Amino acid sequence: MKNLLIVALIFSFAFAKAQTSLPEITLKNLDGKEISLATLSDDKTVVVSLWATWCVPCIRELDTIAEVYEEMQEEINFELVAISVDDSRSTRRVKPAVMGKGWEYTVLLDPNNDVRRHLGNPNVPLTLIIKNGVIVYRHSSFTPGAEDELFDKFKELAG
């Protein structure tokens, strides 16, 4: 019975960690450079958006943020990292989509869906605010106006 309790405690801790942090993995950006997720929010607060080229709400969310991205970067040091969850068959569409949209975000590729699986969230878009390696805000789906809530929450948490 004691061993069973210890195993249950270990699994519950692992599950809690999976829900409150990004996985300690390395993903490639559009130029093939490896970026460690563990260092994304060192000494700063960042927004991470999981998206896919086939996800219309994802594209709308990233387009909406793009409209005010430069202004928000200046005003509140806002930084967005967009992680594409396109699989190996559709990953080749990511770079042309990003270039065509003119998005200035850091874009990372996760063709194995390691991040999404780690977070236990099968749906995109998924928007997170990460502060010092900890997920402090999570929002799934996109509706017009959601970006205002995101900016307000970012200001609150980054300050």
ZAVO-79846 format. One record per residue (C-alpha): residue number from 1; residue in three letters; chain; x, y, z. Coordinates in steps of 0.1 Angstrom, whole numbers, plus 5000, padded with zeros to 4 digits. Layout:
N
> NUM/ALA/A/X/Y/Z $
...
//
This chain:
159
> 1/MET/A/5000/5000/5000 $
> 2/LYS/A/5028/5024/5009 $
> 3/ASN/A/5045/5017/4975 $
> 4/LEU/A/5013/5024/4957 $
> 5/LEU/A/5009/5057/4975 $
> 6/ILE/A/5045/5067/4965 $
> 7/VAL/A/5039/5058/4929 $
> 8/ALA/A/5006/5078/4928 $
> 9/LEU/A/5024/5108/4944 $
> 10/ILE/A/5051/5106/4917 $
> 11/PHE/A/5026/5105/4889 $
> 12/SER/A/5006/5133/4903 $
> 13/PHE/A/5037/5155/4906 $
> 14/ALA/A/5047/5146/4870 $
> 15/PHE/A/5012/5155/4858 $
> 16/ALA/A/5012/5188/4877 $
> 17/LYS/A/5046/5197/4862 $
> 18/ALA/A/5033/5189/4827 $
> 19/GLN/A/5005/5213/4832 $
> 20/THR/A/5026/5242/4845 $
> 21/SER/A/5057/5243/4823 $
> 22/LEU/A/5069/5238/4788 $
> 23/PRO/A/5087/5206/4781 $
> 24/GLU/A/5125/5207/4782 $
> 25/ILE/A/5130/5201/4745 $
> 26/THR/A/5147/5219/4716 $
> 27/LEU/A/5128/5229/4685 $
> 28/LYS/A/5140/5244/4653 $
> 29/ASN/A/5131/5278/4640 $
> 30/LEU/A/5123/5285/4603 $
> 31/ASP/A/5161/5288/4596 $
> 32/GLY/A/5169/5255/4612 $
> 33/LYS/A/5185/5270/4643 $
> 34/GLU/A/5177/5250/4675 $
> 35/ILE/A/5160/5269/4703 $
> 36/SER/A/5156/5254/4738 $
> 37/LEU/A/5121/5259/4752 $
> 38/ALA/A/5136/5258/4787 $
> 39/THR/A/5153/5292/4780 $
> 40/LEU/A/5124/5310/4763 $
> 41/SER/A/5113/5329/4794 $
> 42/ASP/A/5146/5333/4812 $
> 43/ASP/A/5143/5367/4830 $
> 44/LYS/A/5113/5378/4810 $
> 45/THR/A/5077/5370/4803 $
> 46/VAL/A/5067/5356/4768 $
> 47/VAL/A/5036/5346/4751 $
> 48/VAL/A/5036/5312/4734 $
> 49/SER/A/5010/5304/4707 $
> 50/LEU/A/5005/5269/4695 $
> 51/TRP/A/4991/5270/4660 $
> 52/ALA/A/4989/5252/4626 $
> 53/THR/A/4986/5263/4590 $
> 54/TRP/A/4953/5244/4586 $
> 55/CYS/A/4938/5261/4617 $
> 56/VAL/A/4917/5291/4607 $
> 57/PRO/A/4912/5305/4642 $
> 58/CYS/A/4950/5302/4647 $
> 59/ILE/A/4957/5323/4617 $
> 60/ARG/A/4931/5349/4627 $
> 61/GLU/A/4947/5351/4662 $
> 62/LEU/A/4982/5356/4648 $
> 63/ASP/A/4970/5381/4622 $
> 64/THR/A/4952/5401/4649 $
> 65/ILE/A/4982/5402/4671 $
> 66/ALA/A/5004/5411/4641 $
> 67/GLU/A/4984/5443/4636 $
> 68/VAL/A/4997/5457/4669 $
> 69/TYR/A/5028/5436/4675 $
> 70/GLU/A/5054/5463/4670 $
> 71/GLU/A/5035/5488/4691 $
> 72/MET/A/5030/5462/4719 $
> 73/GLN/A/5067/5453/4718 $
> 74/GLU/A/5076/5489/4724 $
> 75/GLU/A/5049/5496/4750 $
> 76/ILE/A/5052/5465/4772 $
> 77/ASN/A/5082/5445/4759 $
> 78/PHE/A/5057/5420/4744 $
> 79/GLU/A/5072/5390/4728 $
> 80/LEU/A/5054/5362/4710 $
> 81/VAL/A/5068/5328/4701 $
> 82/ALA/A/5045/5309/4677 $
> 83/ILE/A/5050/5271/4678 $
> 84/SER/A/5036/5253/4647 $
> 85/VAL/A/5022/5219/4654 $
> 86/ASP/A/5020/5211/4617 $
> 87/ASP/A/5031/5175/4613 $
> 88/SER/A/5059/5163/4590 $
> 89/ARG/A/5036/5163/4560 $
> 90/SER/A/5025/5199/4563 $
> 91/THR/A/5056/5215/4579 $
> 92/ARG/A/5068/5226/4545 $
> 93/ARG/A/5038/5250/4544 $
> 94/VAL/A/5048/5269/4576 $
> 95/LYS/A/5076/5291/4563 $
> 96/PRO/A/5057/5303/4531 $
> 97/ALA/A/5026/5310/4553 $
> 98/VAL/A/5047/5330/4578 $
> 99/MET/A/5065/5349/4551 $
> 100/GLY/A/5033/5356/4532 $
> 101/LYS/A/5017/5370/4563 $
> 102/GLY/A/5048/5391/4572 $
> 103/TRP/A/5046/5379/4608 $
> 104/GLU/A/5076/5392/4628 $
> 105/TYR/A/5073/5365/4655 $
> 106/THR/A/5098/5338/4664 $
> 107/VAL/A/5083/5307/4648 $
> 108/LEU/A/5093/5272/4660 $
> 109/LEU/A/5084/5239/4644 $
> 110/ASP/A/5071/5210/4665 $
> 111/PRO/A/5062/5183/4638 $
> 112/ASN/A/5060/5156/4665 $
> 113/ASN/A/5036/5176/4686 $
> 114/ASP/A/5058/5172/4717 $
> 115/VAL/A/5047/5205/4732 $
> 116/ARG/A/5010/5199/4727 $
> 117/ARG/A/5012/5164/4740 $
> 118/HIS/A/5031/5175/4771 $
> 119/LEU/A/5005/5202/4778 $
> 120/GLY/A/4977/5177/4775 $
> 121/ASN/A/4958/5200/4751 $
> 122/PRO/A/4947/5185/4718 $
> 123/ASN/A/4932/5218/4705 $
> 124/VAL/A/4948/5248/4688 $
> 125/PRO/A/4950/5277/4690 $
> 126/LEU/A/4964/5275/4725 $
> 127/THR/A/4979/5306/4739 $
> 128/LEU/A/5001/5306/4770 $
> 129/ILE/A/5019/5333/4790 $
> 130/ILE/A/5052/5319/4804 $
> 131/LYS/A/5070/5337/4832 $
> 132/ASN/A/5103/5324/4845 $
> 133/GLY/A/5096/5290/4830 $
> 134/VAL/A/5061/5287/4845 $
> 135/ILE/A/5028/5288/4826 $
> 136/VAL/A/5009/5316/4844 $
> 137/TYR/A/4981/5320/4819 $
> 138/ARG/A/4964/5296/4794 $
> 139/HIS/A/4937/5303/4768 $
> 140/SER/A/4923/5279/4742 $
> 141/SER/A/4904/5290/4711 $
> 142/PHE/A/4902/5325/4696 $
> 143/THR/A/4874/5350/4693 $
> 144/PRO/A/4877/5387/4682 $
> 145/GLY/A/4887/5407/4712 $
> 146/ALA/A/4906/5379/4729 $
> 147/GLU/A/4939/5396/4720 $
> 148/ASP/A/4929/5426/4743 $
> 149/GLU/A/4925/5401/4772 $
> 150/LEU/A/4959/5386/4763 $
> 151/PHE/A/4976/5420/4763 $
> 152/ASP/A/4959/5431/4796 $
> 153/LYS/A/4969/5398/4812 $
> 154/PHE/A/5005/5401/4799 $
> 155/LYS/A/5008/5437/4813 $
> 156/GLU/A/4996/5424/4846 $
> 157/LEU/A/5019/5394/4848 $
> 158/ALA/A/5050/5410/4832 $
> 159/GLY/A/5049/5440/4855 $
//
